[in-house]
Amino acid sequence: MFRGRAVSQRATSSTLEFRKPITSQIRKPSTNWRVLVVENNTGDMEALAAGLRRHGHQVEGVGTGNAALQAYQVSDIVLLDLELPDLDGLEVCRSIRALSDVPLIAVTGWGTELDRVLGLQAGADDYLVKPYGFRELMARMDAVMRRSRPQVQIEQVVSRGPLRIDAASREVSLHGQVVEVTRKEFDLLYLLASHPETVISRKRIMQQVWGGSWSRRTVDTHVSSLRGKLGGSDWIVTVRGVGFRFGSG
């Protein structure tokens, strides 16, 4: 949660107005979405997830910015609570937007014009103030999904020559042989391999893989370890003064 910001009593007492939905009033979407709900209040998260699942959506719920940065890649739309216990919600929004065009709705108890402007400038496609009604949320999600351009789906299996990275099994193999990597090494390698034409800064890597608490040495140590396990430095190329990009092996 941001310091120096007071959340209104109305916003904290009941963030989501769950009236019994009237089926004829809420048009079900033509497709089922994978929805990432980032909400620091467990009760609100469970209530929202239940409502979304009743409408046929797949829901993953997380309660922190760190978890959001590691989960958004496989989502069709993100509902992001800006009042998070570990990271600045606006920074989480900016980090997601820097690497992805996934539709994102900011959800918060801060309702001033400046708050809305900051949320939209951070990359949110829409901004919803707590408390809100479920029907309004569904309508806004539908509108955002209609406006969003076709998304380039991030590959679940990234194959580059003899290197294969499977996001589902979290397994790395080279020339058909499994390469044992740690959880963070896998996340780092998959991030780079998923954006092969992009130079990704150390700061972005730390926000994406470690959630923001970082040191330069942390990234360099993991890069060095991965290069050793992959048999050389050609798979991860250093762009001096900027960061790293995925190589050709």
C-alpha positions as CSV (number, residue, x, y, z in Angstrom):
1,M,0.0,0.0,0.0
2,F,1.3,3.5,-0.8
3,R,2.3,5.7,2.0
4,G,0.7,9.0,2.5
5,R,-2.6,7.9,0.9
6,A,-5.7,7.4,3.0
7,V,-8.3,4.9,1.8
8,S,-11.8,6.1,2.5
9,Q,-13.9,4.2,5.1
10,R,-16.4,3.4,2.3
11,A,-13.7,1.8,0.2
12,T,-12.4,-0.4,3.0
13,S,-15.7,-1.5,4.5
14,S,-17.0,-3.2,1.4
15,T,-15.1,-3.1,-1.8
16,L,-17.4,-5.1,-3.9
17,E,-21.2,-4.9,-4.0
18,F,-22.3,-8.4,-4.7
19,R,-26.0,-8.3,-5.4
20,K,-27.6,-11.5,-6.6
21,P,-26.9,-11.3,-10.3
22,I,-29.9,-11.4,-12.7
23,T,-28.9,-13.6,-15.6
24,S,-30.8,-11.7,-18.2
25,Q,-29.0,-8.5,-17.2
26,I,-25.5,-9.7,-17.5
27,R,-24.5,-10.8,-21.0
28,K,-22.1,-13.7,-20.8
29,P,-19.0,-13.3,-23.0
30,S,-18.6,-15.3,-26.1
31,T,-15.3,-16.7,-24.9
32,N,-14.0,-17.6,-21.5
33,W,-11.1,-15.5,-20.3
34,R,-8.2,-16.3,-18.1
35,V,-8.5,-13.6,-15.4
36,L,-5.7,-12.7,-13.0
37,V,-7.2,-11.0,-9.9
38,V,-4.6,-9.1,-7.9
39,E,-6.3,-8.2,-4.6
40,N,-4.8,-7.8,-1.2
41,N,-8.0,-8.5,0.7
42,T,-8.6,-12.3,0.7
43,G,-12.4,-12.0,1.2
44,D,-12.8,-9.7,-1.7
45,M,-10.6,-11.8,-3.9
46,E,-12.6,-15.0,-3.1
47,A,-15.9,-13.2,-3.7
48,L,-14.8,-11.7,-7.0
49,A,-13.2,-15.0,-8.2
50,A,-16.4,-16.9,-7.4
51,G,-18.5,-14.4,-9.4
52,L,-16.2,-14.6,-12.4
53,R,-16.1,-18.4,-12.3
54,R,-19.9,-18.4,-12.3
55,H,-19.7,-16.7,-15.7
56,G,-17.3,-19.3,-17.1
57,H,-14.0,-17.6,-16.6
58,Q,-10.8,-19.2,-15.3
59,V,-9.5,-17.2,-12.4
60,E,-6.1,-17.0,-10.6
61,G,-5.9,-14.9,-7.5
62,V,-2.8,-13.4,-6.0
63,G,-2.3,-11.0,-3.2
64,T,1.0,-9.2,-3.9
65,G,2.7,-7.3,-6.6
66,N,5.6,-9.8,-6.7
67,A,3.1,-12.6,-7.4
68,A,1.3,-10.5,-10.1
69,L,4.6,-9.8,-11.9
70,Q,5.2,-13.6,-12.2
71,A,1.6,-14.6,-13.1
72,Y,0.3,-12.1,-15.6
73,Q,1.9,-13.6,-18.7
74,V,-0.6,-16.4,-19.0
75,S,-3.7,-14.2,-18.4
76,D,-6.1,-12.7,-20.9
77,I,-7.0,-9.8,-18.6
78,V,-5.7,-8.5,-15.3
79,L,-7.7,-6.9,-12.5
80,L,-5.1,-5.0,-10.5
81,D,-5.7,-3.7,-7.0
82,L,-3.3,-0.7,-6.7
83,E,-3.2,-1.0,-2.9
84,L,-0.7,-3.8,-2.5
85,P,1.3,-4.8,0.7
86,D,4.7,-5.2,-0.9
87,L,5.1,-3.0,-4.1
88,D,3.8,0.3,-5.4
89,G,0.7,-0.7,-7.4
90,L,1.4,1.9,-10.1
91,E,4.9,0.5,-10.5
92,V,3.5,-3.0,-10.9
93,C,1.1,-1.6,-13.6
94,R,4.0,0.1,-15.4
95,S,6.2,-3.0,-15.3
96,I,3.4,-5.2,-16.8
97,R,2.7,-2.6,-19.5
98,A,6.4,-2.3,-20.4
99,L,6.5,-5.9,-21.4
100,S,3.0,-6.8,-22.4
101,D,-0.2,-5.4,-24.0
102,V,-2.5,-7.6,-21.8
103,P,-5.7,-5.7,-20.9
104,L,-5.5,-4.3,-17.4
105,I,-8.1,-2.7,-15.2
106,A,-6.9,-0.8,-12.1
107,V,-9.1,-1.4,-9.1
108,T,-8.6,1.0,-6.1
109,G,-10.2,2.9,-3.3
110,W,-8.5,6.1,-4.5
111,G,-11.1,8.0,-6.5
112,T,-9.8,11.5,-7.1
113,E,-9.2,12.8,-10.6
114,L,-5.5,12.8,-10.1
115,D,-5.6,9.1,-8.9
116,R,-7.5,8.2,-12.1
117,V,-5.0,10.1,-14.3
118,L,-2.0,8.4,-12.6
119,G,-3.5,5.0,-13.0
120,L,-4.3,5.5,-16.7
121,Q,-0.9,7.0,-17.3
122,A,0.7,4.0,-15.7
123,G,-0.8,1.9,-18.4
124,A,-4.2,0.8,-17.1
125,D,-6.9,0.4,-19.8
126,D,-9.6,1.3,-17.4
127,Y,-10.0,2.4,-13.8
128,L,-12.6,1.3,-11.3
129,V,-13.1,2.8,-7.9
130,K,-14.2,0.7,-4.9
131,P,-16.9,-0.1,-3.9
132,Y,-18.3,-1.2,-7.3
133,G,-21.0,-3.4,-8.6
134,F,-20.3,-6.7,-10.2
135,R,-22.4,-5.9,-13.3
136,E,-20.4,-2.7,-13.9
137,L,-17.1,-4.7,-13.6
138,M,-18.3,-7.3,-16.1
139,A,-19.4,-4.5,-18.5
140,R,-16.0,-2.8,-18.2
141,M,-14.1,-6.0,-18.7
142,D,-16.2,-6.7,-21.8
143,A,-15.5,-3.2,-23.2
144,V,-11.8,-3.5,-22.5
145,M,-11.6,-6.9,-24.2
146,R,-13.5,-5.5,-27.2
147,R,-11.1,-2.6,-27.5
148,S,-7.9,-4.6,-27.1
149,R,-6.1,-5.5,-30.2
150,P,-5.3,-9.2,-30.9
151,Q,-2.7,-10.4,-28.5
152,V,0.4,-12.2,-29.5
153,Q,0.3,-15.1,-27.2
154,I,3.5,-15.8,-25.3
155,E,4.7,-19.2,-26.2
156,Q,4.2,-21.9,-23.6
157,V,7.0,-23.9,-25.1
158,V,9.9,-21.8,-26.5
159,S,12.2,-23.6,-28.9
160,R,15.3,-22.0,-30.2
161,G,17.5,-24.4,-32.1
162,P,18.5,-27.2,-29.7
163,L,17.2,-25.3,-26.7
164,R,13.7,-26.0,-25.5
165,I,12.0,-24.2,-22.6
166,D,8.6,-25.5,-21.4
167,A,6.7,-23.1,-19.2
168,A,4.1,-25.7,-18.2
169,S,6.6,-28.2,-16.8
170,R,9.2,-25.6,-16.1
171,E,11.7,-27.7,-17.8
172,V,14.8,-26.7,-19.8
173,S,16.4,-29.1,-22.2
174,L,19.4,-28.7,-24.6
175,H,20.0,-31.2,-27.4
176,G,17.3,-33.4,-25.8
177,Q,19.1,-33.5,-22.4
178,V,17.4,-31.9,-19.3
179,V,19.3,-29.0,-17.9
180,E,18.8,-28.6,-14.2
181,V,18.0,-24.9,-13.3
182,T,16.7,-23.2,-10.2
183,R,13.3,-21.5,-10.1
184,K,14.8,-18.0,-10.6
185,E,17.1,-19.2,-13.3
186,F,14.1,-20.6,-15.2
187,D,12.1,-17.4,-14.8
188,L,15.1,-15.3,-16.1
189,L,15.8,-17.6,-19.1
190,Y,12.1,-17.8,-20.0
191,L,11.7,-14.0,-19.8
192,L,14.6,-13.5,-22.2
193,A,13.6,-16.3,-24.6
194,S,10.0,-15.1,-24.7
195,H,11.2,-11.7,-26.0
196,P,14.0,-12.7,-28.4
197,E,14.2,-9.4,-30.2
198,T,14.1,-7.3,-27.1
199,V,16.9,-6.0,-24.9
200,I,15.7,-6.2,-21.3
201,S,17.3,-4.0,-18.7
202,R,18.5,-5.3,-15.4
203,K,15.9,-3.3,-13.6
204,R,13.1,-4.9,-15.7
205,I,14.5,-8.3,-15.0
206,M,14.5,-7.7,-11.3
207,Q,11.0,-6.4,-11.3
208,Q,9.8,-9.3,-13.4
209,V,11.7,-12.2,-11.8
210,W,12.5,-10.9,-8.2
211,G,9.7,-8.4,-7.7
212,G,11.8,-5.3,-7.4
213,S,14.2,-5.8,-4.4
214,W,17.4,-6.2,-6.3
215,S,21.1,-5.7,-6.7
216,R,23.1,-5.7,-9.9
217,R,25.1,-8.7,-8.6
218,T,21.9,-10.8,-8.3
219,V,21.2,-10.6,-12.0
220,D,24.8,-11.1,-13.0
221,T,25.2,-14.2,-10.8
222,H,22.2,-15.9,-12.3
223,V,23.2,-15.0,-15.8
224,S,26.7,-16.4,-15.2
225,S,25.2,-19.6,-13.7
226,L,22.8,-20.1,-16.7
227,R,25.6,-19.5,-19.2
228,G,27.6,-22.3,-17.4
229,K,24.7,-24.7,-17.5
230,L,24.0,-23.9,-21.2
231,G,27.6,-24.3,-22.2
232,G,28.5,-20.8,-23.1
233,S,27.6,-17.1,-23.3
234,D,25.9,-17.2,-26.7
235,W,22.4,-17.9,-25.3
236,I,22.4,-14.8,-23.1
237,V,24.0,-11.7,-24.7
238,T,25.1,-8.8,-22.6
239,V,24.2,-5.4,-24.0
240,R,26.6,-3.1,-22.2
241,G,25.0,-0.4,-20.2
242,V,21.5,-1.7,-20.9
243,G,20.9,-5.3,-19.9
244,F,20.5,-8.6,-21.7
245,R,18.9,-10.2,-24.7
246,F,18.3,-13.7,-25.8
247,G,21.0,-15.1,-28.2
248,S,21.1,-17.8,-30.9
249,G,23.3,-20.3,-29.0
